[in-house]
Amino acid sequence: METNEAVKISTKIKKTYEDICGILLFLAVTISVCEIVGRVLFKTSIDLFFDLAVWITVWALLLMAGPLLPEGGHIGIDFLRMRFTGKLRWGLEILLATITLAYGAFITWGGIQFLQQLYQRQSIFPRSIPIPKWMVELCVPIGMFIFTVYALICLVKAIRQKW
């Protein structure tokens, strides 16, 4: 009974998380439309609006990279994978999951290192309102950490899977 409740809670958290990412994408589109309308109707443009829409889109997409992993939402070339069965398939699945985990961990670590440099150098995007670069780039280690957690879950599932 407790496992069923845990699954329901987990599903609800994931759904809320996906909804938040969807709202971020909607916000980015809305900002883009407002920027276009302002440029066409009022012959003016604020540089921050264009950048903000791009930054929000990147945030949403990086935050969704992890939850899409176990669903097969990423591009994959499965022709080789589908040809194998048994222990060969099991070994291939573990190898691919391990590589994915290593990739996520490496990008997370690199993102943290990059963030530290931006923060120490006090780098900014010189826009109408100066924006610290580390605030924008924070999505890389956060999104890739979430990706790494999901990659670890996928590795555990691959190890337990029977082919």
MARBADREN-214529 format. One record per residue: residue in one letter; x, y, z of N, C-alpha, C, O, CB in turn. Coordinates in steps of 0.001 Angstrom, whole numbers, plus 524288, in hexadecimal, padded with zeros to 5 digits. Glycine has a CB too. Example, Ala and Ser with C-alpha at 12.3 -4.5 7.8 and 13.67 -1.06 7.14 Angstrom:
A833867E9C681E788300C7EE6C81E78833907F31C81E788379C7F3098211182C2C7EE8782356/S832327F73681BA8835667FBDC81BE4832648001E81EBE834618047281F67837047FDAA8165D/
***
This chain:
M803377FB548000080000800008000080366804F08000080239808B57FD417FC567FFFC804BC/E807A1804E58031A80B068097D8036380DCB80A717FE3380E9E80EED7FCAD80F0C808D6807C4/T80F37806477FB83811CD806D47F67B80E33809767F29080FE780CC37EF8281391801807F46E/N80941808047F2A68056B80A5A7EF26804E18102F7F03A804828134C7EC958001C807A17EFBB/E804D6811AA7F5248048D8173A7F6978097381A217F4D48092381E8C7F2F6803D5817D77FC8D/A80DF98179E7F56F812E181A0A7F3C5812E981AF07EDE1814CA81EF67EC088178E816A07F55E/V810D58172F7EAF081089817BD7E54180CE981C3A7E3CE80E1A81F477E04980EA58129E7E2B3/K8087581CA77E685804C9820EF7E5778074C826397E690806BB829E37E3817FFCE8204D7E8C6/I80A0C826967EAE780CA482B7F7EC52810E582CC07E85C81164831377E6A480EFB82B2C7F1E5/S813EF828D97E6EB81813829977E311815DE82B667DDD78180782EE77DB5A81B29824897E259/T8119E829087DC3480F1282A807D74B80D0B830117D78D80D7F833047D3C880A95826BD7D608/K80AD28317E7DBFA808BF836CE7DC9B80D2C83AD87DC8780C9F83F027DA308059E8373F7E1C2/I811848399D7DF128160483D2F7DF148182183DD77D98E8194C842317D7DE81A6083B267E2C1/K8189E839757D6BC81A9B839B57D160816F183CDB7CDE2818B883FFD7CAB381B558342F7CF27/K811DD83C0B7CE7780E0183EF27CB5B80E59844CA7CC8980E36847FB7C8F18086883CEA7CC77/T80EC9846327D17780F4F84BB57D2FB8144C84E087D0AE8144A8526D7CEBB80F5384C457D902/Y8188384B127D0ED81D8684CBF7CEC381D0A84DBC7C8E081EEA851B17C6E3821C98489B7CFDB/E81A8284A187C61F819B184AC27C07F8163884F777BF61817218524E7BB9B81743845CF7BE24/D812468504D7C29E80EDA854D87C1F2811E4859EF7C2958111685DA67BFA280A54854A87C5E1/I8155C85A187C6698188F85EC87C74A81BFB85FDB7C28381C7A864557C0D581C0085E237CC3F/C81E5485BC67C0588218685C717BBA281E2A85E407B70B81FDE861797B3E9824588574B7BA3E/G8197385C347B6A5815DA85DF27B29281466863A97B333814198668F7AF5F810F685AA07B29C/I81380865417B8058124486AC37B917816EB86E357B7A481635872787B587810CB86B8E7BEF1/L81BA686C667B8C18204C86F617B7428208C870167B151821B3874587AF668254986C9F7B93D/L81F7686BE47AE7481F7686C587A8B781B37870127A6D381C1F8732D7A34481EB2866F47A631/F8169C86FC77A92D812608735F7A7C8813FF879037A8ED812EF87C867A5D280D4E871F97AACF/L8168D879DD7AD588187387F127AEC681C67881087AABB81C47885997A93A81AF387EFB7B448/A81FDC87D9D7A8FF823C387F277A51B82128880BB79FFA822AF8849779D8D827A587AAC7A427/V81D4287DC479E5981A6E87F11799838178E8843F79A2881792887827969F8168587AA87980C/T8151D884FC79EA681243889D679FB2815EC88E8A79F8B814988929479D4C80F828898C7A505/I81A7688E097A1E481E4D8924B7A1CF820008936979C3582080897EF79AA98231B890EB7A53B/S820E388F497992E8227289004793B081E41892E17909C81F748966D78D978239688ABC7911C/V8195B8915F7915C81508893E978E98814B8899AA7902B8141289D0D78CD180FC88911978FC5/C8152B89AC679533815008A03879708819788A366794B4818C38A7F17934A815418A06E79D0B/E81E068A105794508228A8A3BA7921A8219F8A4E378C57822F78A91C78A7B8278B8A075792CF/I81F5D8A1367898681E3C8A1FE783F881A178A6397833681AA68A9A377FDE81C6A89CD778173/V815F78A5F778653811D28A9F6785FF8140F8AF587873A812DE8B3227848380D448A8AC789CF/G8173F8AFB778B3A819AB8B4B578C9681D1D8B6CE7884581D348BB7F7873A81CD38B42779181/R81FF38B348785C4823668B4E1781808204A8B6B377CC0821B68BA8D77A3F827038B06177FF8/V81C178B3F777B84818FC8B54E776E08159C8BA26777D0815938BDBC7749C815818B0AD7754C/L812D18BA4277C2480F278BE8E77D23811CD8C38A77F19810518C7DA77D9280B1F8BCD778110/F815A88C2F47826B817F78C788784F181D778C8C27830781FF18CC71784E1818128C6BD78ABF/K81F608C5A477F4B8248E8C68077CFF828D68C6D07812482C8D8C9D5780AC8248B8CB7E779C3/T8283C8C3A97852782C268C37F7894782CE58BDDB78B048296B8BA9778A6D82A8B8C70378DF3/S8315B8BCD278D1B832838B79378EF0835E88B7F9793D1839668BB437942A835418B44A78A9F/I834D68B4A679776838068B46F79C2F83B3F8AF7879BDD8391B8AB2C79B96834968B4937A14C/D840638B00F79BE7843DB8AB9779B21842F28A73A79F1D843AA8A2A279DE48497A8AD5E79B66/L841698A8A07A3BF840998A4C47A7DC83C1F8A1077A68683C5889C6F7A7EE83F7F8A7817AD0C/F838118A2EA7A3D58339889F8C7A2868353589B0D79EFD833B68969179FE182F4A8A2BD79FE1/F8384189C4579AFD839F3898277976D83D328941979A5483C4488F68799D683D1889A76792DE/D840FD895EA79D568445B8925B7A0418415988F467A45E8424C88A9E7A51A848BE895607A2D5/L83DC7891D37A70183AC288F437AB18837A488AA77A8F48375D8868B7AB6F83719893297ADB1/A8355888B507A47183262887037A20A835F18825E7A0DD8347687DE37A1C882FAF888DF79CF8/V83A928836979EDD83E5387F3B79DB88401487C9E7A2C584040877D27A3168431B8816679AB5/W8415F87FBA7A6B28433C87D877ABA683F1987A187AE388404D875DE7B02C844D7881E67AF62/I83A4787BE67AE388360F878DD7B0A083533873C47AD9C8343B86FB17AFF9830EE87C1A7B0D0/T8358B873F97A87A834F686F377A5508394186B4E7A69483830866A97A73D8350D8708B79F71/V83E0286D1D7A6EB84263869A27A831841AF867547ADA78429F862AD7AE72847A786C9B7A7D6/W8401086A7F7B16183F08868867B6AB83B0A8641E7B68083BEA85FF27B8BA83D1486CF77BA42/A836AC865087B3DD8327E861197B3B28345F85C137B11D8333D857CE7B30282DB78633E7B0C4/L8373185C8B7ACDD838F9857E67AA1283D0D854DF7AD2783CEC850117AD3983B2E8596A7A4CC/L840A2857937AFAE84486854CD7B2D18420A852407B79F843A284E037B93C848E08588E7B483/L83E30854D17B9DD83B938527E7BE658387284DA27BCDC837A684A2A7C018837F6856847C0FE/M836AE84D5A7B800833A2848D17B63E837068445E7B422835048401F7B31782FCE84A7E7B211/A83C0A8453F7B37F83F72841327B14B83F6383C3E7B49B83F58837EE7B27A8450B8433B7B0CF/G83F6283CCA7B9BC83F608383D7BD2D83A5C8350F7BCE883A8F8305F7BBDC84043839F27C2AE/P835DB837837BDD3830FC834827BDB082FDB831F57B86A82D0782E127B83882C84837FE7BF1D/L831F2833FE7B4398311A831A17AF178346D82CBB7AE4583333829827AAEA83249835957AAD4/L8389482C2A7B14983C3D827DD7B087839BF8227A7B11783A3D81F547AD7E840A38285C7B456/P837188213F7B569834DC81BF77B5D48305181AF77B21B82EF7816777B1178330D81B077BB52/E82DFF81F0F7B01B8299D81E777AC7682B7381DC37A6D78284381D0A7A350826038232D7ACCF/G8309081DFA7A5FE8329781D947A0AD831868227779D8D8312B8223C798C383042818EB79DEF/G83101826E97A02C82FB982BCD79D918345182E5279AC6833AB832577983782D9282F897A16D/H838ED82C0879B3A83D7C82E1B7988E83E3982B367936383C2E826ED7929E8426E82DA179C08/I8411782D9278FFD8423182B0D78AFB845BD8266478C03849AF826D378EBA844C582EF678701/G8444C82207789D98477581D5778A7C847A881A4A785648440581A6D7823E8454A819E878EE6/I84BF381790784AC84C85814347802084C1780EA17822984FC280C8978474851E08153077D21/D8479880C4C7814B8466980747783AA8473A802977801F846487FE2D781C7840FC8074C7857E/F848F58036677B45849597FEE9777BF84D317FAD6779D084C3C7F6297793984B05800B57724C/L851787FC7977C328553E7F8D177E67853147F64C783588538A7F1947842285A6D7FB9877F95/R850C37F9777869384E917F7AE78B7F84A677F37778A9A84A3C7EF9B78D7684C3D7FC4B78E81/M847197F42C786B9842C57F092785BC844877EB5E783628419B7E78D7837E83EDC7F31E78223/R849347EB357814C84B287E65777EED84D0E7E26C782FB84D817DDC5781DA84F917E78B77B26/F84E267E446787A3850607E0D278B9F84C3E7DEF878F6F848547E19A7905F854BC7E39678E90/T84D327DA6879199849E07D844795C084D6B7D5CC799D7852247D55379911845DA7D42A7938A/G84B207D44579E1784DF87D17E7A22C852337D4C07A4C38519C7D9747A5928505C7CCAD79FF4/K856847D2177A60D85AC17D4AD7A8EE85D5F7D9007A5BE85F327DCE17A7EB85ED77D0AA7AA91/L85D897D8527A0A685FDC7DC5C79D5E85CAA7E16779DAB85ED97E5AA79E1A860417DA77797AB/R857967E0E479D72854247E57779DE5854A27E7DE7A351854EE7ECA37A3D784E617E3F279CCA/W854B87E49E7A7508553C7E6707ACB385A527E9857AD5085A5B7EDBC7AFA0855167E1C47B094/G85E9F7E7657AB3C863AA7EA187AB95863A87EF407A8B5865CF7F31F7AA93867F77E6AC7A974/L861307EF497A416860D67F4207A10D85DA77F83B7A3EC85F237FCCD7A41185E6C7F30F79BB0/E859497F6A07A635855FA7FA4A7A92E859037FC927ADCD858A08013D7AEE2850F07F7827AB27/I85BFC7F9567B07E85F167FB3E7B4EB863547FEF27B30A8644B802FA7B579861877F6A67B7F1/L865DF7FD997AEB9869EC801047AC8A867A9806547AB12869E280A5E7AC7186C787FE777A7BA/L863448065A7A84D860D880B437A6AB85F0780E797AB5985FA88133E7AB6985C3E80A2E7A30B/A85CC980BE77AF4085B0980EB27B3EA85FA9810EF7B6F585F4F815327B927857D480B0E7B770/T863FA80E0D7B712868B380FEF7B9C486AFD814AA7B6F686C99818727B97686CD680B8C7BA1F/I86B20814727B1D186D1A818E57AEC3869A081DAE7AF9A86B95822097B02686D5E8177F7A8DC/T8648281CE07AFB3860DF821307B09F861B4823867B604861B78284B7B6A485B3581F547B00A/L862678202E7B9E48636D821F87BF4086882825187BF7B868B0829457C1DB863B181D467C30C/A86C9C823147BD06871A2825D17BCFE8712B82B207BA4A8736282EFF7BC18875D18227A7BA44/Y86E4B82B457B5FB86D708302F7B32E86AC68342C7B6BD86C88838A07B72E86A1E82F3F7AE38/G866888328A7B942863B38360E7BCC28671D838057C1358671383CA97C27A85EEE833547BEF6/A86A15834737C39586D83835F77C7F3871C0839B87C61B872F883D827C8CE87009831167CA77/F873FD838B37C18C8781A83C0D7BF7487611841877BE4587891845657BFA887A6D839A17BA86/I87199841E07BBBD86F67846FF7BA7586DB8849E17BF6D86E4884EA57BFC086AB9846667B6B2/T86BAB8470C7C34586A4D849867C84386F2284BD07CACD86F22850557CC72867AF845937CBFA/W8733D848B77CB1F8781B84A807CD8387A6784F1E7CA7A87C01853027CCCE87C16845FE7CDC4/G87A8C84EAB7C54D87C88852F97C21987941857E37C2A387B5185C3B7C2A987CBB8515C7BC6E/G874138572D7C3148709585BA07C3D68719F85E6B7C8FB87175863377C94286AF0859D97C3A2/I872AD85B6B7CCFF873EB85DC27D21E8790D860CC7D1C987974865257D3CC8744A859767D670/Q87CF785E7C7CF3C882008612C7CEA2881588664B7CB958838786A537CD08885FB85D947CBD6/F87E558660F7C76187D6486AB07C42B87A7D86EDE7C74787BBC873807C6F087A468693C7BF40/L876A586D337CA4887398870CA7CD868770E873957D17C8767C878457D26186F3786DD87D05A/Q87AA2870AC7D3D587E3C873087D79E881938773D7D50C8827787B5E7D759881C286ED37DA13/Q8836B8763B7D0518868F87A247CD838836487F067CC558853F883677CD0D888B3877D87C86A/L87E9C87E3D7CA8687B4E882C47C95687A40885F57CE3E87A5688AC37CE168761F881027C6DF/Y87945883567D28A878208860C7D76987CF2888FD7D96387C8C88D827DAFA87635882277DB91/Q88175886717D94788642888ED7DB2E887D388DA27D7E0889C1891897D9EA88AB4884FA7DB40/R886FC88D3C7D2D088854891867CF4588418895B57CF0D884D5899CE7CCA78895188F6A7C9D4/Q87FB3894AD7D18987B34898337D1838799F899AF7CBF58788D89E397CAC687C6C89D1E7D4AB/S87982895B17C89387804896807C31F8723B897DB7C2C486EFC895AE7C5908793C8919A7BFD2/I8710589B807BF4486B9089D127BE8B86A4289D337B8C086DB689DA57B56F86A838A2777C110/F8652C89CCD7B7948633789DEB7B263861E38A3BB7B26485E608A55F7B53C85E5289A617B0E9/P8649D8A6DB7AF498639D8AC867AF5485EAA8ADE17AC3C85EE88AF237A7998685A8AF817AD0B/R85A5C8AD9B7AECC855508AED17AC65853258B3BF7AEED855DD8B6527B1F3851658AA297ACFC/S84E4F8B5117ADB984BEA8B9AC7B01584BFD8B9307B60A84C748BD167B8D1846418BA677AE14/I84B898B47C7B7E884C638B3477BD75850BE8AF3B7BD8D850098AAF57BB758472F8B12F7C04B/P855418B06E7BFED859858ACA07BFED857E88A79B7C2D8856168A7D57C74A85E7A8AF0A7C276/I8589A8A3247C04D8572B89E1B7C28A85C2489AF87C37985F3489A2F7BFD98535189B157BEE6/P85D01899277C84F8618B895CF7C9448612D890C37C60F85D2488E257C603861FF894847CF25/K8656D88F7A7C36B8655F88AD87C01386477885D87C32D862198822C7C12A86A7788A707BD16/W8664D885A37C803865AE880D27CB0785FEC87F967CBFB85E7787B067CC6886891881427D040/M85CA0883A67CC5185704882B37CD268549187FF47C86F8514587C807C8FE85425887E57CE38/V8563F8818D7C3DF8542E87F3C7BF168564F879B57BE6B85366876227BD0985592882A27BA4B/E85B51879007BF6185DF1873FC7BE8985CE7870017C2DB85E8386B7F7C263863BA874D97BE0F/L85A498718C7C6F88591686E037CB4A855D18695C7C97F855DC8653F7CBFD8563A870F37CF9B/C8530486A017C53684FBA865BF7C332852F28610E7C179850F685CAD7C17E84C70867AD7BEA4/V857D4861D97BFFF85B0185D767BE1C85C21859957C28285ACC854FF7C1F38602C85F787BBC2/P85E8785B337C6DE85F768573F7CAE285A788552D7CD6985A3B850987CEDA862F1859767CF06/I856818587A7CDF78519A8569D7D04D84F05852A07CCAC84DB484E4F7CE5684DD085B437D163/G84E4F854117C7C484BCF850947C40384EDC84B8E7C33A84C8F847587C2E784B258534F7BED7/M8540184BF57C2ED857218474E7C20F857A5843F67C7038586B83F3B7C6A185C7E848DA7C018/F8573C846507CB8F85714843277D05D8521E83FDF7D06C8524783B3E7D1B585758846AF7D551/I84DBA842417CF0B848C983F627CEBC8493B83B1D7CA988476E836BD7CB7184429843217CD75/F84B9B83C557C62784C91838827C20784FD7833FA7C42284EB382F707C30684F5583B1A7BD54/T853E5835317C727857588312F7C9558546D82DA27CD178554A828E77CD1D85BF9833B57CC1B/V850FE82FDA7D04184DD782CA87D3D584A6C828E37D0B584A18824447D1FE84A658302C7D76A/Y847E682AD97CCA3844AF827747C94F8480F823697C6778466081EF97C5B58419882AC07C54F/A84CC6824E67C4E68504F8212C7C253851DB81CD07C6188525C8184B7C48685540823FE7C044/L8529A81E2B7CB05853CD81A317CEF884F37816757CFA584FF9811BA7D0118552781CC67D43C/I84A878188A7CFBE845CD815497D01784582811A77CB568443D80D0C7CBE1840C7818C47D070/C846AC813B67C6B884697810827C1FC84ABD80C387C230849CE807E07C0598476D813F07BD26/L84F4880D637C46485361809737C4EB851A2805147C89585267800787C7718587580BF37C6F0/V84F4C8068B7CCF384D5C802987D0A48492E7FF327CE0F849277FA707CEBF84B1E8053D7D59D/K845AE8019F7CB1A841A07FEA47C84F844117FB017C441842517F6937C39883DB7802627C5A2/A848227FCE27C18584AB07F99E7BD9984D557F4EB7C02684D3E7F09E7BE0084EB27FCD27BA7E/I84FA67F5B87C4A7852267F1697C76C84E1E7ED5A7C92484F237E8AA7C8DC8552D7F3787CC2B/R8499C7EF1C7CAE3845827EB9A7CCBE842557E9167C85883FB57E5287C939841E57EE8A7D04C/Q8428B7EB497C3AA83F587E9767BF4C8411F7E4167BD69845C77E2E27BD5E83F8E7ED637BACB/K83D787E1037BBEB83E897DBEA7B98B83D957DC587B3AD8395B7DDEF7B20783B0C7D7837BC06/W841597DAFB7B09F840CD7DB337AAF2840BB7D5B17A8F38404D7D4D67A43D845417DE687A85A/
***
